Amino acid sequence: MAIFETRLDFLVQHWPALLVALLVTFVSTKAIFRLYFHPLANVPGPKLAAVTWLYEFYYDIIKGGQGVFQLKRLHERHGPIIRITPNEVHVNDPYLIDVVYAGGGKKVNKDPYFVGSFGVPESAFLTVEHDLHRTRRGALNRFFSKSSVRESEPFIQEAAQRFCLRLEEYSGKGPVTLSAATSTFSTDVINEHNFGFRSNYLDGKEFKPNLQNALDGLSNSLQLMKQFPWLHHVMRMIPNSLFIRMDPDMAEYFAHENRVRERLDEVIARIKNGKLSEHYTIFDELLRGTLSEEEKRPERVFQEGLVAVSAASETTAWALTVGLFHVLNRPAVLSKLRAELESNIPDASELPPLAVLEQMPYLSATINETLRRSYGVASRLPRIQPDHPVHLRSHVKKGSTGVEEEFDYVIPPGYPVSMSSVLVHTNPDIFPDPYAFSPERWLNREGGRRKDLDRYLLSFSKGTRQCIGINLAHAELFICIATFVLRLGNRLKLYETTEEDVEIQRDCFGPRPKHGSKGVRVLVN
């Protein structure tokens, strides 16, 4: 009994030191396991990244979206296959795209750690589990199919004409921010296609109000939300009025969110009363389809509507901004593009159908180069194959000797493997002189389209989780760029804008230029 009391007294007197000792033992044991006994222990990479997510936190949060550039340096040091967190492997080998982003019959899950950034886990885009994703995406496939997008072509063409008309209003009046105009164009198109309402952001003075700044602000927070997903619950408890006081741009975001919710309520009421909607919306597609009642819950369906705007509008707007900048910045590209368009389209106010535009080689090449240089998503996109190991085998030539070094790893089922479009799209082995904007790289010697490079475009990802909005985004890019070049190509010049204003300097899920950039600005003659 005396011995027990003595030990108890010792514990009471020295509990802080004992607690520290236990903590050190726990952390040390965890670190040793992750370094030497973890299933990914044989994959090269920085030791600190193998031990803790603080390595990622430092480059994504403390350094402000620099993780993707650190990945490039790590690959140069350790090879094409590296371990970048305790549980994740990153690949920088374009020839392994189809291995990482598998299609066919393989089950592919999303990484819950990645999905936690967004706070809308019931949308198809952010569904983790393969079979549930297939169900949710299947309910939307027809709505975003090529045939469905063709039905929206008249409005996309109308919006492209209004886009140019609004820019023409600035003739002789000083600079106009082209990147604000592309944002309003893209959002107007998405709202019409998805919800059947005219948001008319294009008509605003100086293209305001719009959703650009609010969505940029939300995007800037995604890296932090990935590290601390519980912050979503905290933010939901904050009144909208307080958000607006902190950031006035959120006022339009919440107003738009309310319009989307009102449209959902209208569709629910029409279905209940046995009436058809005046405009068939994404909500009609989901609620009138064959999904289970659980999947038709209003809050889940509302999440699909939110993601359809937030995940698509600014990515397409950024691509348009990047493409139009490079076309204006390269007279030779502009000249070739105008010549092709003018020889096929006699009247700039009446474009042919999208299917005809897609057959124009130089326009198609310009669109592909635009997608390559705008990246789509800047962040790495991890995938998990839950039932099968992922066999990663890569060969790299060493220095001037040309001797190949082999890297061969088998990643067990259940561990995320990722790639980054920023690294793939700037790989000089696939795209020589990768930072040059050159539509010619997408053409063969006869001037026709070469399609062998298409497999290396990751702007919309690949495999079973490829972006469902790819057809709508393509339509926006083809129609808007063609209309812009025909109507304004010889009337605009860049104003105090350089490549730094369209080159990625930060990874905020979407690509972001340098701090302090005023966007792409132009003068209209």
Sequence and secondary structure as in RCSB ss.txt:
>XXXX:A:sequence
MAIFETRLDFLVQHWPALLVALLVTFVSTKAIFRLYFHPLANVPGPKLAAVTWLYEFYYDIIKGGQGVFQLKRLH
ERHGPIIRITPNEVHVNDPYLIDVVYAGGGKKVNKDPYFVGSFGVPESAFLTVEHDLHRTRRGALNRFFSKSSVR
ESEPFIQEAAQRFCLRLEEYSGKGPVTLSAATSTFSTDVINEHNFGFRSNYLDGKEFKPNLQNALDGLSNSLQLM
KQFPWLHHVMRMIPNSLFIRMDPDMAEYFAHENRVRERLDEVIARIKNGKLSEHYTIFDELLRGTLSEEEKRPER
VFQEGLVAVSAASETTAWALTVGLFHVLNRPAVLSKLRAELESNIPDASELPPLAVLEQMPYLSATINETLRRSY
GVASRLPRIQPDHPVHLRSHVKKGSTGVEEEFDYVIPPGYPVSMSSVLVHTNPDIFPDPYAFSPERWLNREGGRR
KDLDRYLLSFSKGTRQCIGINLAHAELFICIATFVLRLGNRLKLYETTEEDVEIQRDCFGPRPKHGSKGVRVLVN
>XXXX:A:secstr
 HHHHHHHHHHHHHHHHHHHHHHHHHHHHHHHIIIIISTTTTS S HHHHH THHHHIIIIITTS HHHHHHHHH
HHH SEEE SSS EEE  GGGHHHHS  TT   EE HHHHTTTS TTSGGG  SHHHHHHHHHTTTTTTSHHHHH
HHHHHHHHHHHHHHHHHHTTTTS  EEHHHHHHHHHHHHHHHHHH     GGGSGGG S SHHHHHHHHHTHHHH
HH TTHHHHHHTS HHHHHHH TTHHHHHHHHHHHHHHHHHHHHHHHTT   SS  HHHHHHSSS  TTTT HHH
HHHHHHHHHHTTHHHHHHHHHHHHHHHHH HHHHHHHHHHHHHH S TTS   HHHHTT HHHHHHHHHHHHHH 
S  S EEEE SSS EEEEEEEEEGGGTEEEEEEEEE TT  EEE HHHHHT TTTSSSTTS  GGGGB TTS B 
 TTGGG  TT  GGG  TTHHHHHHHHHHHHHHHHHHHTTTEEE S  GGGTS  EESSSEE  TT    EEEE 
